[in-house]
C-alpha cells in the first residue's frame, strides 16, 4: 500500500462524519425554512378552506412515511457495511497469516528482514481495516438522513412555488 492509499484509508472515517455533519446542517436549515413557510401560510389561511386541511394532511402523512423510509434506508445499508467490514477484515487477517507463515519459513537473515516488513504491512492493513470501522455508523446514519433531507428539500421547493 502506498502513501496515498494509506492516507485515503485513514481519512475515510473523517470524510464520512464530515459528510454526515454537512447533511445534518443542510437539513436543519431546510427544515426551519419549511416550518416557517408552512406556519406562516397556515396562520394566514382560512381554517375552513380545503387547502388548509390538505397541507395539514400532507404534514401528518410525512410524519409517518418519511421516518419509515429513513429506517428502511438504514436497515438496507447496515448489511452492506457489515459485509464490507467482514470482507476487508478477513482479507487483512488472511494477509497476516500468510505473512506470518512466510516469516516462520525463512532461512536467511535477508529473508527475515523482507518477511518482517511483509508482516508489518499486513498488520498495518488489519489496523486500518478496524480504523475504517469508525466510518460505518456515519454511512448508515447518512443513508437514514438522505430520505429526510430529500423530503424537506421537496417541501421547501413546493412551498416556495406557491
C-alpha positions in Angstrom: 0.0 0.0 0.0 1.5 3.3 -1.0 1.3 6.6 1.0 -1.8 8.0 -0.9 -3.8 4.8 -0.4 -2.9 4.7 3.3 -3.9 8.4 3.6 -7.2 7.7 1.9 -8.0 4.7 4.1 -7.2 6.6 7.2 -9.2 9.7 6.2 -12.2 7.8 5.1 -13.9 7.9 8.5 -13.2 11.6 8.8 -14.8 12.3 5.4 -17.8 10.2 6.2 -18.5 12.0 9.5 -17.9 15.4 7.8 -20.4 14.5 5.1 -23.0 13.5 7.7 -22.4 16.8 9.5 -23.0 18.7 6.3 -26.2 16.7 5.6 -27.4 17.5 9.1 -26.6 21.2 8.8 -28.4 21.4 5.5 -31.3 19.5 7.0 -31.6 21.9 9.9 -31.6 25.0 7.7 -34.1 23.5 5.2 -36.4 22.2 7.9 -36.6 25.6 9.6 -37.4 27.1 6.2 -40.2 24.6 5.7 -41.6 25.1 9.2 -41.6 28.8 8.7 -43.3 28.7 5.3 -45.9 26.2 6.5 -46.9 28.0 9.7 -46.9 31.5 8.0 -49.2 30.0 5.3 -51.4 28.2 7.8 -51.8 31.3 10.0 -52.8 33.4 7.1 -55.2 30.9 5.6 -58.8 30.1 6.4 -59.1 27.0 8.6 -62.2 26.0 6.8 -60.5 26.1 3.4 -59.6 22.8 1.7 -56.0 24.0 1.1 -55.5 24.4 4.8 -56.6 20.8 5.5 -54.7 19.5 2.5 -51.5 21.0 4.0 -52.2 19.6 7.4 -52.9 16.1 5.9 -49.6 16.4 4.0 -47.7 17.2 7.2 -49.3 14.3 9.0 -48.6 11.9 6.2 -44.9 12.9 6.2 -44.6 12.4 9.9 -45.3 8.7 9.3 -43.9 7.9 5.9 -40.6 9.7 6.0 -39.3 8.1 9.2 -40.3 4.7 7.8 -38.3 5.4 4.7 -35.4 6.6 6.8 -35.4 3.4 8.8 -35.6 1.3 5.7 -32.7 3.1 4.2 -30.6 2.5 7.3 -31.7 -1.1 7.5 -30.7 -1.8 3.9 -27.3 -0.1 4.4 -26.3 -1.9 7.5 -25.8 -5.4 6.0 -23.8 -3.9 3.2 -21.5 -2.1 5.6 -21.2 -5.3 7.8 -20.3 -7.4 4.8 -17.7 -4.8 3.6 -16.1 -4.8 7.1 -16.1 -8.6 7.2 -14.5 -8.9 3.8 -11.9 -6.2 4.5 -11.0 -7.7 7.9 -11.0 -11.3 6.6 -8.7 -10.3 3.8 -6.4 -8.4 6.2 -6.3 -11.4 8.6 -5.5 -13.8 5.8 -2.7 -11.4 4.8 -1.4 -11.5 8.4 -1.5 -15.3 8.4 0.3 -15.5 5.0 3.0 -13.1 6.2 3.5 -14.8 9.5 3.8 -18.2 7.7 6.3 -16.7 5.3 8.3 -15.3 8.2 8.3 -18.7 10.0 9.7 -20.4 6.9 12.6 -18.0 6.4 16.1 -19.4 6.3 18.4 -16.4 5.9 18.9 -13.0 7.6 17.9 -11.2 4.4 14.7 -13.1 4.1 13.8 -12.4 7.7 14.1 -8.6 7.0 11.9 -8.9 3.9 9.3 -11.1 5.5 9.2 -9.0 8.7 8.4 -6.0 6.5 5.7 -8.0 4.8 4.2 -8.9 8.3 4.4 -5.2 9.4 2.5 -4.2 6.2 -0.1 -6.9 6.8 -0.7 -5.9 10.4 -1.0 -2.3 9.2 -3.7 -3.3 6.7 -5.5 -5.1 9.6 -5.3 -2.0 11.8 -6.6 0.3 9.0 -9.5 -2.1 8.4 -10.5 -1.7 12.0 -10.0 2.0 11.8 -12.4 2.2 8.9 -15.0 0.6 11.1 -15.4 4.1 12.6 -16.9 5.3 9.3 -19.6 2.7 9.1 -22.0 4.3 11.6 -21.7 7.6 9.7 -22.5 5.8 6.4 -25.6 4.1 8.0 -26.7 7.4 9.5 -26.1 9.3 6.3 -28.3 6.8 4.4 -31.0 7.4 7.0 -30.8 11.2 6.8 -30.9 11.2 3.0 -34.7 10.5 2.6 -35.5 13.1 5.3 -33.3 15.7 3.6 -34.9 14.9 0.2 -38.4 15.3 1.6 -37.5 18.6 3.3 -36.0 19.9 0.1 -39.0 18.9 -1.9 -41.3 20.6 0.6 -39.3 23.8 0.6 -39.3 23.9 -3.2 -43.1 23.2 -3.3 -43.9 25.8 -0.7 -41.7 28.4 -2.3 -43.5 28.0 -5.7 -46.8 28.9 -4.1 
